[in-house]
Amino acid sequence: MINIQKAAIIGCGFVGASTAFSLIHKGLFSELVLIDANHKKAEGEAMDLSHGRPFVKPVKIYAGGFDDISDCSLIIITAGANQKPGETRLDLVHKNVAILKSIIPEITGRGFEGILMIVANPVDILTYAALKISGYPKERVIGSGTVLDTARFRYLLSEHLQVDSRSVHAFIIGEHGDSELAVWSGANVSGIDINSFCELRGYYDHMESMEKIYRNVRDSAYDIIERKGATYYGVAMAVSRITESIIRNEHSVMPVSSYIDGPYGLTDICLSVPTIVGQNGAEKVLEIPLNESEKKQLCDSAGELKKVIENLDL
């Protein structure tokens, strides 16, 4: 039986530990299991987090093993090789698929019936691999997708326009990586299309600004890795937000990595597109309006990912 208030995080590196920290501040779970190949590392993180329990809602945090996951409502996999300076997300694929192949059978062998969320990179390919390896229904396997990229996009637009980022409505979709695309055709600030709002703020050189903002979004991870070696706070908050929609059954629309077979003319692939997310996972992939250029970019992005997937032994 699923315990809706119990979750597990597999992988206690920077992203896993930061995700645990973010989740306990959300107060979504009464029990949080930390699992890592280095059990002492998991123990240390659990101890450190537990010392802050007097400041948050009651939650039991402990280092565990795969035998502790069978009744979890959610398992978050952050385990994987880190992206190094100069390395793309796609460069990680073979190392991290191998790690998934060792983890997923441990999960399926315990009768887990909850939602499986992949956070390690390249997230779209690993989400597809997890789906195929596990044999779970497509709704139950999702990836963190471009939720963070979309947040970066909204943040940079808000800074450019000097407006609350929560009033900016825009998506980054496609691959969570170098071929991701900004959906400029649908971007708006509280219903006012983005170009019109820019002009209200005195900006008229749209193409130059659009290219600069997109480039900054796409290269954000590289810029952060160059400066501090890894990215983890932003993705932890993105994962926490996705988790909130699952556990509270909010039916929020977010560009998680979801299985696509039909929408956008794409078949048999996991890609980051707007999806209704609730207690059942990826409840419905939404086919949002795209202009012809955006449609081509999305198809090209999917095509590049398919080439990589074809070379994987799944």
C-alpha positions as a LaTeX table, in Angstrom:
\begin{tabular}{lrrr}
\hline
Residue & $x$ (\AA) & $y$ (\AA) & $z$ (\AA) \\
\hline
Met1 & 0.00 & 0.00 & 0.00 \\
Ile2 & 1.29 & 3.46 & $-0.91$ \\
Asn3 & 2.05 & 5.87 & 1.91 \\
Ile4 & 1.39 & 9.28 & 0.33 \\
Gln5 & 3.53 & 10.95 & 2.99 \\
Lys6 & 6.65 & 8.86 & 2.35 \\
Ala7 & 9.31 & 9.46 & $-0.30$ \\
Ala8 & 12.83 & 8.34 & $-1.12$ \\
Ile9 & 15.77 & 10.13 & $-2.70$ \\
Ile10 & 18.35 & 7.93 & $-4.40$ \\
Gly11 & 21.66 & 9.73 & $-4.66$ \\
Cys12 & 22.90 & 12.02 & $-1.89$ \\
Gly13 & 25.26 & 14.27 & $-3.82$ \\
Phe14 & 24.74 & 18.02 & $-4.13$ \\
Val15 & 21.41 & 17.69 & $-5.96$ \\
Gly16 & 20.00 & 14.92 & $-3.77$ \\
Ala17 & 20.92 & 16.63 & $-0.51$ \\
Ser18 & 19.65 & 20.01 & $-1.70$ \\
Thr19 & 16.40 & 18.37 & $-2.82$ \\
Ala20 & 15.96 & 16.79 & 0.61 \\
Phe21 & 16.57 & 20.18 & 2.23 \\
Ser22 & 13.99 & 21.85 & $-0.04$ \\
Leu23 & 11.41 & 19.10 & 0.53 \\
Ile24 & 11.53 & 19.24 & 4.31 \\
His25 & 10.87 & 22.98 & 4.13 \\
Lys26 & 7.78 & 22.27 & 2.02 \\
Gly27 & 6.45 & 19.98 & 4.74 \\
Leu28 & 5.10 & 17.50 & 2.19 \\
Phe29 & 6.30 & 14.27 & 3.83 \\
Ser30 & 6.32 & 12.69 & 7.26 \\
Glu31 & 9.02 & 10.20 & 6.20 \\
Leu32 & 11.99 & 10.72 & 3.90 \\
Val33 & 14.45 & 7.93 & 3.05 \\
Leu34 & 17.93 & 8.82 & 1.77 \\
Ile35 & 19.76 & 6.14 & $-0.23$ \\
Asp36 & 23.29 & 6.34 & $-1.60$ \\
Ala37 & 25.98 & 3.90 & $-2.73$ \\
Asn38 & 28.04 & 5.53 & 0.02 \\
His39 & 25.81 & 4.72 & 2.98 \\
Lys40 & 27.84 & 6.85 & 5.37 \\
Lys41 & 27.23 & 9.87 & 3.14 \\
Ala42 & 23.48 & 9.22 & 3.33 \\
Glu43 & 23.75 & 8.85 & 7.10 \\
Gly44 & 25.62 & 12.14 & 7.40 \\
Glu45 & 23.06 & 14.02 & 5.30 \\
Ala46 & 20.18 & 12.49 & 7.28 \\
Met47 & 21.81 & 13.48 & 10.58 \\
Asp48 & 22.49 & 17.03 & 9.40 \\
Leu49 & 18.94 & 17.50 & 8.13 \\
Ser50 & 17.40 & 15.91 & 11.21 \\
His51 & 19.07 & 18.47 & 13.45 \\
Gly52 & 16.84 & 21.10 & 11.83 \\
Arg53 & 13.62 & 19.24 & 12.61 \\
Pro54 & 12.64 & 21.64 & 15.42 \\
Phe55 & 12.31 & 24.35 & 12.76 \\
Val56 & 10.07 & 22.49 & 10.31 \\
Lys57 & 7.00 & 20.27 & 10.29 \\
Pro58 & 7.60 & 16.83 & 11.86 \\
Val59 & 9.44 & 14.51 & 9.48 \\
Lys60 & 11.46 & 11.35 & 9.97 \\
Ile61 & 14.65 & 11.51 & 7.87 \\
Tyr62 & 16.97 & 8.52 & 7.74 \\
Ala63 & 19.53 & 6.70 & 5.62 \\
Gly64 & 18.00 & 3.52 & 4.31 \\
Gly65 & 18.16 & 0.89 & 1.60 \\
Phe66 & 15.99 & $-0.42$ & $-1.19$ \\
Asp67 & 13.98 & $-2.51$ & 1.27 \\
Asp68 & 12.60 & 0.78 & 2.64 \\
Ile69 & 11.04 & 1.99 & $-0.61$ \\
Ser70 & 8.15 & $-0.37$ & $-1.34$ \\
Asp71 & 5.45 & 1.87 & 0.17 \\
Cys72 & 6.84 & 5.22 & $-1.04$ \\
Ser73 & 4.53 & 7.47 & $-3.03$ \\
Leu74 & 7.50 & 8.99 & $-4.83$ \\
Ile75 & 11.09 & 8.00 & $-5.60$ \\
Ile76 & 13.44 & 10.72 & $-6.84$ \\
Ile77 & 16.60 & 9.53 & $-8.61$ \\
Thr78 & 19.40 & 12.07 & $-8.57$ \\
Ala79 & 22.20 & 9.47 & $-8.66$ \\
Gly80 & 24.55 & 9.90 & $-11.57$ \\
Ala81 & 27.85 & 11.27 & $-12.78$ \\
Asn82 & 28.22 & 15.03 & $-12.45$ \\
Gln83 & 28.55 & 17.32 & $-15.43$ \\
Lys84 & 32.11 & 18.64 & $-15.60$ \\
Pro85 & 33.28 & 21.98 & $-17.02$ \\
Gly86 & 33.16 & 21.79 & $-20.83$ \\
Glu87 & 31.01 & 18.64 & $-20.77$ \\
Thr88 & 27.49 & 18.58 & $-22.24$ \\
Arg89 & 24.56 & 16.80 & $-20.61$ \\
Leu90 & 24.55 & 14.32 & $-23.48$ \\
Asp91 & 28.16 & 13.40 & $-22.71$ \\
Leu92 & 26.90 & 11.78 & $-19.50$ \\
Val93 & 24.45 & 9.42 & $-21.16$ \\
His94 & 26.28 & 6.07 & $-21.16$ \\
Lys95 & 27.62 & 6.46 & $-17.61$ \\
Asn96 & 24.22 & 7.38 & $-16.22$ \\
Val97 & 22.22 & 4.79 & $-18.16$ \\
Ala98 & 24.52 & 2.17 & $-16.62$ \\
Ile99 & 23.76 & 3.57 & $-13.17$ \\
Leu100 & 20.02 & 3.42 & $-13.91$ \\
Lys101 & 20.35 & $-0.20$ & $-14.98$ \\
Ser102 & 21.69 & $-1.02$ & $-11.53$ \\
Ile103 & 19.05 & 1.02 & $-9.65$ \\
Ile104 & 15.76 & 0.39 & $-11.49$ \\
Pro105 & 15.66 & $-3.42$ & $-10.98$ \\
Glu106 & 16.14 & $-2.84$ & $-7.24$ \\
Ile107 & 13.04 & $-0.62$ & $-7.31$ \\
Thr108 & 10.84 & $-2.86$ & $-9.45$ \\
Gly109 & 11.84 & $-5.86$ & $-7.34$ \\
Arg110 & 10.28 & $-4.25$ & $-4.25$ \\
Gly111 & 6.77 & $-3.86$ & $-5.64$ \\
Phe112 & 6.96 & $-0.07$ & $-5.76$ \\
Glu113 & 3.67 & 1.43 & $-7.02$ \\
Gly114 & 4.31 & 5.15 & $-6.79$ \\
Ile115 & 5.75 & 7.80 & $-9.10$ \\
Leu116 & 9.34 & 7.60 & $-10.31$ \\
Met117 & 11.03 & 10.95 & $-10.98$ \\
Ile118 & 14.35 & 11.16 & $-12.81$ \\
Val119 & 16.55 & 14.18 & $-12.14$ \\
Ala120 & 19.99 & 13.01 & $-13.33$ \\
Asn121 & 21.18 & 14.12 & $-16.79$ \\
Pro122 & 20.58 & 13.86 & $-19.68$ \\
Val123 & 17.14 & 13.84 & $-18.09$ \\
Asp124 & 14.98 & 13.24 & $-21.18$ \\
Ile125 & 17.01 & 10.23 & $-22.32$ \\
Leu126 & 17.27 & 8.85 & $-18.77$ \\
Thr127 & 13.51 & 9.25 & $-18.29$ \\
Tyr128 & 12.96 & 7.20 & $-21.46$ \\
Ala129 & 15.51 & 4.62 & $-20.27$ \\
Ala130 & 13.84 & 4.39 & $-16.85$ \\
Leu131 & 10.46 & 3.88 & $-18.50$ \\
Lys132 & 11.74 & 1.06 & $-20.71$ \\
Ile133 & 13.83 & $-0.63$ & $-18.00$ \\
Ser134 & 11.07 & $-0.47$ & $-15.38$ \\
Gly135 & 8.13 & $-1.41$ & $-17.58$ \\
Tyr136 & 5.97 & 1.00 & $-15.55$ \\
Pro137 & 3.01 & 2.80 & $-17.13$ \\
Lys138 & 4.11 & 5.99 & $-18.89$ \\
Glu139 & 2.25 & 8.21 & $-16.43$ \\
Arg140 & 4.33 & 6.94 & $-13.51$ \\
Val141 & 7.76 & 7.81 & $-14.92$ \\
Ile142 & 8.62 & 11.49 & $-15.35$ \\
Gly143 & 11.73 & 13.63 & $-15.43$ \\
Ser144 & 12.43 & 17.06 & $-14.00$ \\
Gly145 & 12.57 & 18.22 & $-17.63$ \\
Thr146 & 12.86 & 21.92 & $-18.39$ \\
Val147 & 11.07 & 23.10 & $-15.26$ \\
Leu148 & 14.29 & 24.76 & $-14.08$ \\
Asp149 & 15.09 & 26.12 & $-17.57$ \\
Thr150 & 11.60 & 27.63 & $-17.68$ \\
Ala151 & 12.17 & 29.23 & $-14.28$ \\
Arg152 & 15.46 & 30.68 & $-15.53$ \\
Phe153 & 13.64 & 32.00 & $-18.60$ \\
Arg154 & 10.95 & 33.67 & $-16.52$ \\
Tyr155 & 13.55 & 35.10 & $-14.14$ \\
Leu156 & 15.67 & 36.62 & $-16.92$ \\
Leu157 & 12.60 & 38.05 & $-18.65$ \\
Ser158 & 11.43 & 39.54 & $-15.36$ \\
Glu159 & 14.84 & 41.15 & $-14.80$ \\
His160 & 14.86 & 42.54 & $-18.34$ \\
Leu161 & 11.34 & 43.94 & $-18.00$ \\
Gln162 & 11.47 & 44.84 & $-14.29$ \\
Val163 & 8.32 & 42.92 & $-13.47$ \\
Asp164 & 7.50 & 40.15 & $-10.97$ \\
Ser165 & 8.68 & 36.81 & $-12.41$ \\
Arg166 & 5.39 & 35.24 & $-11.27$ \\
Ser167 & 3.61 & 37.47 & $-13.79$ \\
Val168 & 5.75 & 36.16 & $-16.66$ \\
His169 & 4.24 & 33.20 & $-18.52$ \\
Ala170 & 6.66 & 31.42 & $-20.86$ \\
Phe171 & 8.09 & 27.96 & $-21.50$ \\
Ile172 & 11.39 & 26.38 & $-22.43$ \\
Ile173 & 10.62 & 23.03 & $-24.07$ \\
Gly174 & 12.34 & 20.21 & $-25.94$ \\
Glu175 & 15.58 & 18.71 & $-24.70$ \\
His176 & 16.83 & 19.83 & $-21.31$ \\
Gly177 & 20.11 & 20.73 & $-22.96$ \\
Asp178 & 21.72 & 22.55 & $-25.85$ \\
Ser179 & 18.85 & 22.04 & $-28.31$ \\
Glu180 & 16.11 & 23.33 & $-25.98$ \\
Leu181 & 13.88 & 26.05 & $-27.38$ \\
Ala182 & 12.09 & 29.08 & $-26.03$ \\
Val183 & 8.42 & 29.34 & $-26.99$ \\
Trp184 & 8.49 & 33.05 & $-27.77$ \\
Ser185 & 5.23 & 32.88 & $-29.73$ \\
Gly186 & 3.29 & 32.12 & $-26.54$ \\
Ala187 & 5.29 & 34.21 & $-24.07$ \\
Asn188 & 3.35 & 36.92 & $-22.28$ \\
Val189 & 3.21 & 39.05 & $-19.16$ \\
Ser190 & $-0.23$ & 38.72 & $-17.57$ \\
Gly191 & $-1.87$ & 38.27 & $-20.96$ \\
Ile192 & 0.12 & 40.95 & $-22.81$ \\
Asp193 & 2.28 & 39.36 & $-25.53$ \\
Ile194 & 5.98 & 39.65 & $-24.81$ \\
Asn195 & 6.90 & 42.02 & $-27.65$ \\
Ser196 & 4.11 & 44.43 & $-26.74$ \\
Phe197 & 5.15 & 44.40 & $-23.11$ \\
Cys198 & 8.78 & 45.02 & $-24.10$ \\
Glu199 & 7.65 & 48.10 & $-26.01$ \\
Leu200 & 5.69 & 49.28 & $-22.97$ \\
Arg201 & 9.04 & 49.18 & $-21.19$ \\
Gly202 & 10.84 & 51.01 & $-23.98$ \\
Tyr203 & 12.52 & 48.03 & $-25.66$ \\
Tyr204 & 12.15 & 47.70 & $-29.43$ \\
Asp205 & 15.14 & 45.62 & $-30.55$ \\
His206 & 13.28 & 42.35 & $-30.01$ \\
Met207 & 15.47 & 39.91 & $-31.93$ \\
Glu208 & 18.69 & 40.96 & $-30.22$ \\
Ser209 & 17.11 & 40.77 & $-26.75$ \\
Met210 & 15.43 & 37.44 & $-27.48$ \\
Glu211 & 18.68 & 35.87 & $-28.64$ \\
Lys212 & 20.61 & 37.18 & $-25.63$ \\
Ile213 & 18.03 & 35.96 & $-23.10$ \\
Tyr214 & 17.70 & 32.54 & $-24.76$ \\
Arg215 & 21.48 & 32.11 & $-24.87$ \\
Asn216 & 21.73 & 33.02 & $-21.17$ \\
Val217 & 19.04 & 30.46 & $-20.29$ \\
Arg218 & 20.63 & 27.70 & $-22.37$ \\
Asp219 & 24.12 & 28.34 & $-21.03$ \\
Ser220 & 23.17 & 28.97 & $-17.39$ \\
Ala221 & 24.35 & 25.58 & $-16.16$ \\
Tyr222 & 27.70 & 25.93 & $-17.91$ \\
Asp223 & 28.18 & 29.39 & $-16.42$ \\
Ile224 & 27.39 & 28.16 & $-12.90$ \\
Ile225 & 29.56 & 25.03 & $-13.24$ \\
Glu226 & 32.46 & 27.19 & $-14.41$ \\
Arg227 & 32.11 & 29.36 & $-11.30$ \\
Lys228 & 31.23 & 26.89 & $-8.52$ \\
Gly229 & 31.64 & 23.42 & $-9.98$ \\
Ala230 & 28.01 & 22.25 & $-9.95$ \\
Thr231 & 24.39 & 23.40 & $-10.01$ \\
Tyr232 & 22.02 & 22.18 & $-7.33$ \\
Tyr233 & 19.89 & 24.79 & $-5.55$ \\
Gly234 & 17.79 & 25.74 & $-8.57$ \\
Val235 & 17.13 & 22.16 & $-9.65$ \\
Ala236 & 16.32 & 21.18 & $-6.05$ \\
Met237 & 13.65 & 23.90 & $-5.91$ \\
Ala238 & 12.30 & 22.80 & $-9.30$ \\
Val239 & 12.05 & 19.17 & $-8.12$ \\
Ser240 & 10.39 & 20.33 & $-4.92$ \\
Arg241 & 7.80 & 22.24 & $-6.95$ \\
Ile242 & 7.04 & 19.20 & $-9.14$ \\
Thr243 & 6.76 & 17.06 & $-6.02$ \\
Glu244 & 4.31 & 19.51 & $-4.50$ \\
Ser245 & 2.00 & 19.18 & $-7.50$ \\
Ile246 & 2.15 & 15.38 & $-7.26$ \\
Ile247 & 1.57 & 15.07 & $-3.53$ \\
Arg248 & $-1.10$ & 17.77 & $-3.32$ \\
Asn249 & $-2.68$ & 16.58 & $-6.57$ \\
Glu250 & $-2.63$ & 20.13 & $-7.92$ \\
His251 & $-2.87$ & 19.27 & $-11.64$ \\
Ser252 & $-0.31$ & 22.01 & $-12.31$ \\
Val253 & 1.03 & 22.48 & $-15.84$ \\
Met254 & 4.82 & 22.11 & $-15.97$ \\
Pro255 & 7.32 & 21.16 & $-18.70$ \\
Val256 & 8.38 & 17.87 & $-17.14$ \\
Ser257 & 9.99 & 15.17 & $-19.25$ \\
Ser258 & 7.06 & 13.00 & $-20.35$ \\
Tyr259 & 6.51 & 10.11 & $-22.74$ \\
Ile260 & 5.17 & 11.39 & $-26.07$ \\
Asp261 & 3.49 & 9.25 & $-28.68$ \\
Gly262 & 1.43 & 11.42 & $-31.01$ \\
Pro263 & 1.47 & 15.03 & $-29.74$ \\
Tyr264 & 3.58 & 17.43 & $-31.84$ \\
Gly265 & 3.85 & 14.65 & $-34.44$ \\
Leu266 & 6.43 & 12.87 & $-32.27$ \\
Thr267 & 6.44 & 9.19 & $-31.37$ \\
Asp268 & 8.09 & 6.97 & $-28.75$ \\
Ile269 & 10.24 & 9.54 & $-26.99$ \\
Cys270 & 10.46 & 11.38 & $-23.68$ \\
Leu271 & 10.73 & 15.12 & $-24.07$ \\
Ser272 & 10.19 & 18.17 & $-21.87$ \\
Val273 & 6.82 & 19.66 & $-22.80$ \\
Pro274 & 3.94 & 21.21 & $-20.81$ \\
Thr275 & 2.19 & 18.41 & $-18.93$ \\
Ile276 & $-0.58$ & 18.27 & $-16.34$ \\
Val277 & 1.08 & 16.87 & $-13.22$ \\
Gly278 & $-0.88$ & 15.38 & $-10.33$ \\
Gln279 & $-1.07$ & 12.42 & $-7.98$ \\
Asn280 & $-1.03$ & 10.00 & $-10.92$ \\
Gly281 & 2.13 & 11.56 & $-12.36$ \\
Ala282 & 2.10 & 12.82 & $-15.95$ \\
Glu283 & $-1.67$ & 12.95 & $-16.34$ \\
Lys284 & $-1.80$ & 14.55 & $-19.80$ \\
Val285 & 0.75 & 15.90 & $-22.27$ \\
Leu286 & $-0.46$ & 19.23 & $-23.64$ \\
Glu287 & 0.13 & 20.18 & $-27.25$ \\
Ile288 & 0.57 & 23.94 & $-26.97$ \\
Pro289 & 0.45 & 26.20 & $-30.06$ \\
Leu290 & 3.85 & 26.66 & $-31.73$ \\
Asn291 & 4.81 & 28.66 & $-34.79$ \\
Glu292 & 6.44 & 26.88 & $-37.73$ \\
Ser293 & 9.97 & 27.69 & $-36.62$ \\
Glu294 & 9.30 & 26.38 & $-33.12$ \\
Lys295 & 7.72 & 23.19 & $-34.47$ \\
Lys296 & 10.81 & 22.55 & $-36.59$ \\
Gln297 & 13.14 & 23.19 & $-33.65$ \\
Leu298 & 11.17 & 20.79 & $-31.45$ \\
Cys299 & 11.25 & 18.06 & $-34.10$ \\
Asp300 & 14.97 & 18.62 & $-34.64$ \\
Ser301 & 15.56 & 18.38 & $-30.87$ \\
Ala302 & 13.60 & 15.13 & $-30.72$ \\
Gly303 & 15.50 & 13.78 & $-33.71$ \\
Glu304 & 18.86 & 14.37 & $-32.03$ \\
Leu305 & 17.72 & 12.58 & $-28.89$ \\
Lys306 & 16.41 & 9.63 & $-30.90$ \\
Lys307 & 19.80 & 9.18 & $-32.52$ \\
Val308 & 21.37 & 8.84 & $-29.07$ \\
Ile309 & 18.64 & 6.49 & $-27.82$ \\
Glu310 & 19.11 & 4.18 & $-30.82$ \\
Asn311 & 22.69 & 3.55 & $-29.68$ \\
Leu312 & 21.65 & 2.55 & $-26.16$ \\
Asp313 & 21.11 & $-1.04$ & $-25.09$ \\
Leu314 & 17.71 & $-0.81$ & $-23.43$ \\
\hline
\end{tabular}
